[in-house]
Each structure stands twice: as structure tokens, then as C-alpha cells.
Amino acid sequence: MFKDLRLHKRFQAREGACASFMNPGFSPAARIGQVLDMSKGGIALKYLSNRDGYEKGRSVLIELFNVSNPVLTTGEIPCRVVYDVPLTDNPPDSMNIRRCGMAFGRLSNLQSCHVDHFMATCVCDPGEPRSAGRQTGRIRREP
């Protein structure tokens, strides 16, 4: 039986929540992915790739943004890859959809505030449809 070991509850992302991510110190080229869900401890995203995914434990930098509000961005956030798996089974060197889960690294106070603000704006309340608009900009919690 599967036991969820996450420390933080995950919330589904709204439509338009995206992330660019890259290997620090390597190529300036970044991949763009759709944010699927996130918590205070990490994020899951879906992206297109014609290569193998990131190996477990690799350090990456991500920048979260919203396509409907381009001024909402987090700046670079350090992460560690927890898993990267293919969601499609196309031949090698062709485009595949992959799912990647990342744990946030050690964040500065400013980075932590940026992640919290992004979550308050770009994730759904439990039970809320993914494409619904947010009125208050806060995550509603049940008593």
C-alpha cells in the first residue's frame, strides 16, 4: 500500500500557472512546464521533452509565473528533482510528455514570500475547479 510521505498538503494549480526550469550553471536554455500542483514544500509539473528527463536528486532552478498575469513571478527558486517520469510512450528522440516532481531547496525569506504569494494567487481551494477565477487572492481553509 502506498503511503504519502509529504509534509505539506498539495493544492491543484489553476490554469495558466507555469514554470520555467533549468540546470544551474549549464545552458541558458530553459524548459517550460505547466504547474499541476504545489505545496509549501514542492511542486509537480508537466512538460514536453525529446530527451530523457532529469535524474532524481538533480538540482534545478525554477521560476514560477502565470500566463494571464505576466508580472506575477517568483524569481529563481532552487529545487531538487524527486522524480521525473514519462506520461507518454513515444519512440526515443520524439516528443514525450513528462511529469516532474521537485522539492523546494533552502529558500531565503524573500523567495519563501514569493512562493507563498504565488500559491495564494495560482492554486485552487480544495474542491474548486481548476479554471475558476480567484476573488480574494487567499487560500481558503476550512475551520
N, C-alpha and C positions, 0 to 999 in steps of 0.2 A: 504494500500500500504506500502511496506517495505521501510524504509529509512535507508540508511547506515550511521552509526554514527562514522565510523572510522576517525581518524585524519590523518592517513598516508595511502598512496596508497599501495596496496598489489601487490607483484610480485610472479609469479609462480616459484616454485623451480625446479632446474634441477634434472635429475635422479641422484641418489647417495647421495642426501642431506638427512641426517638423524639426529635424536636427541635421546639422552637417557634422561630419566626424572625420578625423584624420589621425594618422600616426604622428606623434610629436617627433620633430627632428628629421622627418623624411620629406617626401614630396609635398609641395603646397597644394596638390590636388586633394579635394575633399569629396566624400560621398554624401549624398543627401538621402535621408530616410524619413519615413512617416512615423511619428511617435504613436505607439499603440497604447501604452500605459506607463505610469510612473508613480513613484513614491518619493519620500524624503531620502531614501537610500539608493535609488537607482531608476533605471529606465529600460523599456523594451521598445525596439523599433523594427520596422520592416524596410528593406532597401533592395534595389536591383544591383546585380553584380555579374560580371562574366568571368570572375575568378573565384577561388576558394575564399571562404570567409576569414575572419580574424580568429587567431588561435586563443584558447582560453588563457586568461592571465595577462594578455597584451594590454599595455597602456595606450589609451587613445584620448584625444581631446574632442569634446563635442561642443557645439553651440546650438542652443535651443532657440527657435524662433517660430513665429506664427505668420502664415502666408497672408492672412486677412489683416494683420496688423504688423507690418514690417519693422516698426520701431520697437516692438517688443522682442528683446533678445537678451540672452543671459551672458554673453561673452563666453570665452573658453572655459569649459568645466572639465577637470581631469576625471577620467573614468578607467575602470578595469573591466575587460571583457569577461563575462561569466559564462556565456555560451553564444555560439553563432551556428545556426543550423539552416539547411536549405528547406524551403517550403515547396519548391518545385523540383522536378527531376528531369531537367533538360540535359542534352549532351554537354560534355566539357567544352569550355570556351564559348558557350552560348549564354544568353541572359537567363539568370535564375533569380527568383525572389528568395531572399534570406530573412531570417528573424534573428536579431541580435539582442541579448540582454547584457546590460552593463551596470556595474555598481559604481556609484559616485566615489571618487577618491577623497582625499582630505581637502575640504573646502575652506576658503577664507570666509570671514564674516560677510563680506560683500558678495562672494559667489553664492553663499548659502541664502542670502536675501534674494538674489536674482532667481535662484531655483524656486524658492517659496513663492515669489511673485508670479513666476511662470505657471506654477501649479495652480495658484489661486485664479488665474485667468484662463488657463488652457486645459484643465481637466474637468471631467463631469462629476456632478454629485452622484452618489450611488443611485441607480435606477433611472437616471436621466439619459435620454437618447444622446448618442454621440454627436449629432449635428445640431443639438439645441444651443441656443444663444445664452450667454450668461448675463444676468442683470446686475448682480452685486459685485462680481469680481472676487467673491469669497467662497470657500468650500463650506457648504452647509453640513453641519454634523448633527446627528440625531441625539437627543438627551439620553 
